[in-house]
Amino acid sequence: MPTEDETLMPFWAHFEELRKRLLIGLVALVIATFVCFSFAEEAIRILAQPVGGVTALQSIEVTENIGVFMRVSLMCGVILASPVILYELLAFVMPGLKPGEKRWVFLGLSIGTVFFVAGVLFAFYIMLPRTLEFLVSFMNVQTVPRFSGYIKFVTNLLFLIGVSFEMPLIVFILAKIQVVNAGMLLKQWRYAIILIAVLSAVITPTVDPVNMGLLMVPLIGLYFVSILFAFLAKGKEAKKSD
């Protein structure tokens, strides 16, 4: 029977490994954020285009402009550092991979980055214009958006939808550590659609069902893509069981 010290050693080893990987991800985020300082102002101009440009916004507090600058720099830093952060997470949850399986880590990095960027682009070019049109024209009251409020609204929307588009990669990881499997996900697709509807209602900043539907359609599609990813995560084991 293992002693208490022998039982605690694996726990502390995993804790130390997690701490090291989180530190690497944090350092990558800090460096990426500093790099983004050089083009944060241009990014703000791009984010303000759907509402009519920076001139259509107003600042009230003295520190508001620099607060917006830092927020956009951090958001861009998260996107820039996301490959490193994703690698550290994948390396932690899937340790001891065989040489043939390590390709999944790098494939996951590429796919995760592509899905996140696709979510951000979808939110910016499809959802955001319709959402702003609904909010600004509601009740025909003249609206001059506040600089910090508008940027916070936009960055939150872009980030949340970008993360929601990571569903296939998250499911792949869960399937790899045997938390879920393709058969389970396929059987529960009705409940998944209900959860996606709830998630879309939470993320969508308006009560407009059109915007909610715009988000639900790609998320439902991503759910069925996730089932395929769960099947691929099992590899040869899934083929044998079938």
C-alpha positions in Angstrom: 0.0 0.0 0.0 1.5 3.4 -1.0 2.3 5.8 1.8 0.8 9.2 2.1 4.0 10.8 0.8 3.9 8.6 -2.2 0.3 9.5 -2.9 1.0 13.2 -2.6 4.0 13.2 -4.9 2.1 12.7 -8.2 -0.3 15.5 -7.1 2.5 18.0 -6.4 4.3 16.9 -9.6 1.1 17.7 -11.7 0.7 21.0 -9.7 4.2 22.0 -10.5 3.8 21.1 -14.2 0.6 23.2 -14.3 2.3 26.1 -12.6 5.1 26.0 -15.1 2.9 25.9 -18.1 0.6 28.7 -16.8 3.7 30.8 -16.2 4.9 30.3 -19.7 1.4 31.2 -21.1 1.4 34.4 -18.9 4.9 35.5 -20.1 3.8 34.9 -23.7 0.7 37.0 -23.0 2.7 39.9 -21.5 5.2 40.0 -24.3 2.4 39.8 -27.0 0.5 42.7 -25.2 3.6 44.9 -25.3 4.1 44.1 -29.0 0.4 45.1 -29.6 1.0 48.5 -28.2 2.5 49.4 -31.5 -0.7 48.9 -33.5 -3.4 49.2 -30.8 -4.5 52.6 -32.1 -5.1 51.2 -35.6 -7.0 48.3 -34.1 -9.3 50.8 -32.3 -10.0 52.6 -35.5 -11.0 49.3 -37.1 -13.2 48.3 -34.2 -14.9 51.7 -34.4 -15.8 51.4 -38.1 -19.1 49.7 -37.6 -20.4 52.6 -35.5 -19.1 55.3 -37.9 -15.5 55.7 -36.8 -13.7 57.1 -33.7 -15.3 60.5 -34.3 -18.7 59.0 -33.6 -17.7 58.2 -30.1 -17.2 60.4 -27.0 -15.0 60.2 -23.9 -16.2 61.4 -20.6 -13.5 60.6 -18.1 -9.8 61.8 -18.3 -8.4 58.2 -18.1 -10.9 56.7 -20.5 -8.8 56.9 -23.6 -5.8 55.2 -22.1 -8.1 52.6 -20.5 -9.5 51.7 -24.0 -5.9 51.6 -25.4 -4.8 49.1 -22.8 -8.0 47.0 -23.2 -7.5 46.7 -26.9 -3.8 45.9 -26.5 -4.7 43.1 -24.1 -7.3 41.6 -26.4 -4.9 41.7 -29.3 -2.2 40.2 -27.0 -4.5 37.3 -26.1 -5.1 36.6 -29.8 -1.4 36.9 -30.7 -0.3 34.6 -27.7 -3.2 32.1 -28.2 -1.0 29.5 -30.1 1.4 29.4 -27.1 -1.3 29.3 -24.5 -3.2 26.6 -26.4 0.0 24.6 -26.7 0.7 24.7 -23.0 -2.9 23.6 -22.2 -2.8 20.8 -24.7 0.6 19.6 -23.5 -0.7 19.6 -19.9 -3.9 17.7 -20.5 -2.3 15.2 -22.9 1.1 14.3 -21.4 3.2 11.4 -22.4 2.0 11.3 -26.0 3.6 8.8 -28.3 5.6 10.3 -31.2 2.8 9.5 -33.6 0.2 11.2 -31.4 2.2 14.5 -30.9 0.9 15.6 -34.3 -2.5 16.1 -32.6 -1.0 18.8 -30.4 0.2 20.8 -33.4 -2.9 20.1 -35.4 -4.9 21.3 -32.4 -2.9 24.5 -32.3 -3.7 25.2 -35.9 -7.3 24.3 -35.7 -7.9 26.1 -32.4 -6.4 29.3 -33.8 -8.4 29.1 -37.1 -11.6 28.5 -35.2 -11.0 31.4 -32.8 -10.2 33.8 -35.6 -13.2 32.6 -37.6 -15.4 33.3 -34.6 -14.0 36.8 -34.2 -14.4 37.6 -38.0 -18.0 36.2 -37.9 -18.8 38.4 -34.9 -17.3 41.5 -36.4 -18.6 41.3 -40.0 -21.9 39.6 -39.5 -23.2 39.9 -35.9 -21.9 43.3 -34.9 -23.3 45.4 -37.7 -26.8 44.0 -37.2 -26.6 44.3 -33.4 -25.4 48.0 -33.5 -28.1 48.8 -36.1 -30.8 47.4 -33.7 -29.4 49.1 -30.5 -28.6 52.5 -32.0 -32.0 52.9 -33.8 -34.1 51.5 -31.0 -37.0 53.9 -30.1 -35.5 56.5 -32.6 -33.5 58.2 -29.8 -30.3 59.9 -30.8 -27.4 57.8 -29.4 -23.8 58.9 -29.1 -21.9 55.8 -27.8 -19.3 56.3 -25.0 -15.8 55.4 -26.1 -15.0 52.9 -23.3 -18.5 51.4 -23.2 -18.5 50.8 -27.0 -15.0 49.2 -27.0 -15.9 47.1 -24.0 -19.1 46.0 -25.7 -17.3 45.1 -28.9 -14.3 43.3 -27.4 -16.5 41.2 -25.1 -18.7 40.2 -28.0 -15.7 39.3 -30.2 -14.0 37.4 -27.4 -17.0 35.4 -26.3 -18.0 34.3 -29.8 -14.3 33.5 -30.6 -14.1 31.3 -27.6 -17.5 29.6 -28.4 -16.1 28.7 -31.8 -13.4 26.7 -30.0 -16.1 24.0 -29.3 -14.6 21.3 -31.6 -11.1 21.6 -30.0 -12.6 21.6 -26.4 -14.6 18.4 -27.3 -11.5 16.9 -28.8 -9.6 17.4 -25.6 -12.4 16.0 -23.5 -12.7 13.0 -25.7 -8.9 12.4 -25.5 -9.1 12.3 -21.7 -12.2 10.1 -22.0 -14.7 12.5 -20.5 -17.0 12.4 -23.5 -17.2 10.3 -26.7 -18.8 10.6 -30.1 -21.7 8.3 -29.4 -22.6 10.2 -26.3 -22.6 13.5 -28.1 -24.6 12.2 -31.0 -27.3 10.8 -28.7 -27.6 14.0 -26.8 -27.9 16.3 -29.8 -31.4 17.6 -28.8 -30.2 18.7 -25.4 -27.1 20.3 -27.0 -29.3 22.4 -29.3 -31.2 23.7 -26.2 -27.9 24.5 -24.5 -26.7 26.3 -27.6 -29.9 28.3 -27.7 -29.4 29.4 -24.1 -25.7 30.2 -24.7 -26.7 32.2 -27.8 -29.3 34.2 -25.8 -26.6 35.0 -23.1 -23.9 36.0 -25.6 -26.2 38.0 -27.9 -26.5 41.5 -26.5 -29.9 42.2 -28.0 -33.4 40.6 -27.6 -33.5 40.4 -31.4 -34.2 36.7 -32.4 -32.5 37.3 -35.7 -29.1 37.9 -34.0 -29.7 35.0 -31.7 -30.4 32.8 -34.8 -27.3 34.1 -36.5 -25.2 32.8 -33.7 -27.1 29.5 -33.2 -26.6 28.3 -36.8 -22.8 28.2 -36.8 -22.7 26.8 -33.2 -25.0 24.0 -34.1 -22.8 23.2 -37.1 -19.8 23.3 -34.9 -21.4 20.9 -32.5 -21.7 18.2 -35.2 -18.1 19.0 -36.3 -17.2 18.4 -32.6 -18.7 14.9 -32.8 -16.4 14.2 -35.7 -13.5 15.5 -33.6 -14.5 13.3 -30.7 -14.4 10.3 -33.0 -11.0 11.2 -34.4 -9.7 11.7 -30.8 -10.2 8.0 -30.1 -8.3 6.9 -33.3 -7.8 3.2 -33.6 -9.7 2.5 -30.4 -12.9 4.0 -32.0 -12.4 1.9 -35.1 -12.0 -1.3 -33.0 -15.1 -0.6 -30.9 -17.1 0.1 -34.1 
